[in-house]
Amino acid sequence: MKMWKFAEPTLRSRNGVIGFVRALVAEFLGTLIFVLFTTGTITSGCHSSDVANQSGNGGDASLTNAAPGSCFIGSTTALLNIALAFGFTLFVVIYFTASVSGGHINPAVSIAFFLAQKISFLRALCYVIFQCAGAACGSVIVKGLDPTGYKAALGGSNALNATAGITWSSAFGFEMAFTTVFVLVVFAATDSRRLSLAAPLPILAPLAIGMMLFVCHLVLIPIDGCSVNPARSFGPAMVSRSFNNYWIFWAGPVIGGVLAPIIYEIAFRAWEEKGPTHGAGKSEHDVEQLKAGKGDDVEAGMPMAR
């Protein structure tokens, strides 16, 4: 099956080496900020008395002597707080990195965009490397700022909820399925063909993606802590040296990232409209330029209105 092809962005300010380096820096800093705020929410949650007591530590003061990974955030309030932190942090990070790098912040997304021919292999490879580096640096910062909470929560590392009977096969299936759906939402939110059908779409794209991640975390936190992002799993695992069943949080999301472009092409891709465009505020010529990857609002994956 022939995949559709998206042109690399040809914006004047993003051409050449400087534009490429700026994109890598954006992915690095974006992933760093994402991990800093999200895993920071997990580790700081261990300081609340109810979470500490659930962990059998008898209160916040005992976190100093808590065993690594002893803080299990099982309350509904804590789960909702963490899910909101992941969803809204991704929303904000995509919003300010999209115009520079496309706002991937996730190796599964970068791999999917490469397979869909939206970005080159070199760009995808470098994005993945810088995303993982940013995640590791973000985790180091969290550990330095909150060493006791970090130790008790293993830095927010993903882990199977064995006490609930979760097996590696279940976690793998969940990660693959949820990453597939997540990347499908990313593709739908960034499909330039949809610009002629829904003018506000570029503004809503980061919100839609963030809300999808929020829902993923509501479901998967009790299962395995929710990854759907290999870089998010890499940073805490590397810094806390917690690699138990770690392969699941790469294999599941990567396979999901491979499946998503195929499913999107078959079932969800917006067909090009003939005749007058329905996009408010853009002429038919403008929309055609956007579809060709020539408009000023198109970046490597994430079209954004300015």
C-alpha positions in Angstrom: 0.0 0.0 0.0 1.4 3.3 -1.0 1.6 5.9 1.8 0.7 9.5 1.3 3.6 11.9 1.2 4.1 15.1 3.1 6.8 17.6 2.0 9.5 18.7 4.4 8.8 22.3 5.6 10.4 24.9 3.4 10.0 27.9 5.6 12.7 30.5 5.1 13.4 30.8 8.8 13.7 27.1 9.2 15.9 26.2 6.3 19.3 24.6 6.6 21.4 23.6 9.5 20.3 26.4 11.9 16.7 25.5 11.5 17.4 21.8 12.0 19.5 22.5 15.2 16.7 24.7 16.5 14.2 21.9 16.0 16.4 19.5 17.9 16.8 21.9 20.8 13.0 22.4 20.8 12.5 18.6 21.1 15.1 18.3 23.8 13.8 21.2 25.9 10.2 20.2 25.2 10.7 16.7 26.4 12.8 17.9 29.4 9.9 20.2 30.5 7.4 17.5 29.9 9.2 15.0 32.1 10.1 17.6 34.7 6.4 18.6 35.3 4.8 15.2 34.9 7.2 13.0 36.9 7.6 15.9 39.3 3.8 15.6 40.0 4.3 11.9 40.7 7.2 12.3 43.1 5.6 15.3 44.9 2.5 13.3 45.4 4.4 11.0 47.7 4.7 13.8 50.2 0.9 13.9 50.9 0.0 12.1 54.1 -2.7 9.9 52.5 -0.3 8.6 49.9 2.5 8.0 52.4 0.1 6.1 54.7 -1.2 4.0 51.8 2.5 3.1 51.1 2.8 1.9 54.7 5.3 4.6 55.5 3.2 6.2 58.3 3.4 9.8 57.1 5.5 12.2 55.1 8.5 12.3 57.4 9.1 8.6 56.9 9.8 9.1 53.1 13.4 9.8 54.1 13.8 6.1 55.0 11.3 4.7 52.5 12.3 1.8 50.4 12.8 2.6 46.7 9.4 2.3 44.9 7.5 2.1 48.1 5.2 5.0 47.2 2.2 3.7 45.4 -0.2 6.4 44.3 -3.5 4.6 44.4 -6.1 7.2 45.4 -8.5 8.5 42.8 -7.5 12.1 43.5 -3.8 11.4 43.0 -4.6 9.5 39.8 -6.6 12.4 38.4 -3.9 14.9 39.4 -1.2 12.9 37.6 -3.4 12.3 34.5 -4.2 16.0 34.3 -0.5 16.9 34.7 0.4 14.7 31.7 -2.4 15.9 29.5 -2.1 19.6 30.1 1.7 19.6 30.2 1.8 18.0 26.7 -0.8 20.5 25.5 1.3 23.4 26.6 4.6 21.9 25.4 3.2 21.2 21.9 1.8 24.7 21.7 5.2 26.4 22.1 7.4 23.8 20.2 5.1 23.0 17.3 6.2 26.0 15.1 9.9 25.1 15.6 10.1 21.3 15.5 6.5 20.0 15.0 6.1 19.3 18.7 6.6 15.6 18.6 7.9 15.1 22.2 7.5 11.3 21.7 9.6 8.8 19.8 6.5 6.8 18.8 5.2 10.0 17.1 8.5 10.7 15.3 8.7 7.1 14.0 5.1 7.3 12.8 5.8 10.6 11.0 8.8 9.0 9.3 6.8 6.0 8.1 4.2 8.4 6.8 6.9 10.3 4.9 6.2 13.5 6.8 9.8 13.8 8.0 13.1 12.3 6.9 14.9 9.4 8.5 17.7 11.6 9.8 15.2 14.0 11.4 13.3 11.2 13.0 16.5 9.5 14.3 17.8 12.8 15.8 14.4 13.6 17.3 14.3 10.3 19.1 17.9 10.8 20.5 17.2 14.3 21.7 13.8 13.4 23.1 15.5 10.6 25.2 18.3 13.0 26.3 15.7 15.6 27.3 13.8 13.1 29.3 16.9 11.9 31.1 17.8 15.5 32.0 14.3 16.3 33.2 14.4 13.2 35.4 17.8 14.3 36.8 16.4 17.7 37.7 13.4 16.1 39.5 15.8 13.8 41.5 17.9 16.8 42.5 15.0 18.9 43.6 13.1 16.1 45.4 15.4 13.2 46.3 13.2 11.6 48.9 10.0 11.7 46.8 12.0 10.5 43.8 13.4 7.5 45.6 10.0 6.5 47.0 8.4 6.8 43.5 11.4 5.5 41.6 11.2 8.8 39.7 7.9 8.0 38.3 9.2 4.9 36.4 6.7 2.7 34.7 6.1 -0.7 36.4 3.5 -3.4 36.2 0.9 -3.5 38.9 1.6 -7.1 39.9 -0.6 -6.9 43.0 -3.5 -6.4 40.7 -2.6 -9.4 38.6 -1.3 -7.4 35.6 1.0 -9.5 33.4 3.6 -8.4 30.9 1.3 -9.5 28.0 -1.6 -7.3 29.3 0.7 -4.3 29.7 2.2 -4.8 26.3 -1.3 -5.0 24.7 -2.5 -1.9 26.5 0.6 0.1 25.6 0.4 -0.9 21.9 -3.3 -0.3 21.6 -3.4 3.0 23.4 -0.3 4.3 21.6 -2.0 3.5 18.3 -5.0 5.5 19.2 -2.9 8.3 20.6 -0.9 8.6 17.4 -4.1 8.4 15.3 -5.3 11.5 17.2 -2.0 13.2 16.5 -2.3 12.4 12.7 -5.9 13.7 12.7 -5.0 16.9 14.5 -2.0 17.6 12.2 -3.5 16.5 8.8 -3.2 19.6 6.6 -6.0 18.3 4.4 -8.4 19.0 7.3 -7.6 22.7 7.2 -10.1 23.2 4.5 -12.8 21.4 6.5 -12.3 22.9 10.0 -10.5 26.3 10.1 -10.0 26.3 14.0 -8.3 22.9 13.8 -4.7 24.1 14.1 -5.5 26.0 17.3 -7.3 23.0 18.8 -4.7 20.4 17.7 -2.5 20.6 20.8 -5.5 20.4 23.1 -6.9 17.4 21.3 -3.6 15.6 21.7 -3.2 16.6 25.3 -6.7 15.4 26.2 -6.0 12.0 24.5 -2.9 11.6 26.6 -5.0 12.5 29.7 -7.5 9.8 28.9 -4.7 7.3 28.3 -3.4 8.0 31.8 -6.7 7.6 33.4 -6.9 4.1 32.1 -3.3 3.0 32.2 -1.9 4.4 35.5 -3.4 1.6 37.5 -2.1 -0.9 35.0 1.5 0.0 34.4 1.9 3.7 35.2 1.1 4.6 31.5 3.9 5.2 29.1 2.6 5.7 25.5 5.9 7.5 25.1 9.3 5.6 25.2 11.2 8.8 26.1 9.0 9.4 29.1 9.8 5.9 30.3 13.5 6.1 29.4 14.3 9.2 31.5 13.1 7.9 34.9 14.2 4.3 34.2 17.7 5.5 33.3 18.2 7.8 36.3 16.5 5.5 38.9 18.1 2.4 37.3 14.7 0.7 37.2 14.5 -1.5 34.1 12.1 -4.3 35.2 10.0 -5.1 32.2 11.3 -2.0 30.6 11.2 -3.4 27.1 7.4 -3.2 27.2 7.5 0.5 27.3 9.5 0.7 24.1 8.0 -2.3 22.1 4.4 -1.5 22.8 4.5 2.2 21.8 6.8 1.7 18.9 4.6 -1.0 17.4 1.6 1.4 18.0 3.5 4.1 16.2 4.0 1.7 13.2 0.4 0.7 13.1 -1.2 4.2 13.4 -0.1 5.6 10.0 -1.5 2.5 8.2 -4.8 2.6 10.0 -5.1 6.4 9.5 -4.4 6.1 5.8 -7.1 3.4 5.4 -9.8 4.6 7.7 -9.4 8.2 8.8 -7.5 10.3 6.2 -9.4 13.3 5.0 -10.0 13.3 1.3 -9.1 16.3 -0.7 -12.2 18.4 -1.6 -12.8 19.7 -5.1 -14.3 23.1 -5.7 -14.4 26.0 -3.3 -12.8 25.5 0.1 -14.7 25.8 3.3 -11.9 27.0 5.4 -12.7 30.4 7.0 -10.1 33.0 6.6 -8.1 31.2 3.9 -8.4 31.4 0.2 -8.5 28.3 -2.0 -4.9 29.1 -3.0 -3.8 29.3 0.6 -5.3 25.9 1.4 -3.6 24.4 -1.6 -0.3 25.9 -0.6 -0.7 24.4 2.9 -1.6 21.0 1.4 1.6 21.1 -0.7 3.7 22.0 2.4 4.5 25.5 1.1 2.4 27.6 3.5 3.8 29.6 6.4 1.7 27.6 8.8 3.1 24.2 8.1 5.9 22.5 10.2 7.2 19.0 10.3 4.0 17.4 11.4 2.1 20.1 13.4 0.3 22.8 11.4 -0.2 25.8 13.7 -2.2 29.0 13.1 -0.4 32.2 14.0 
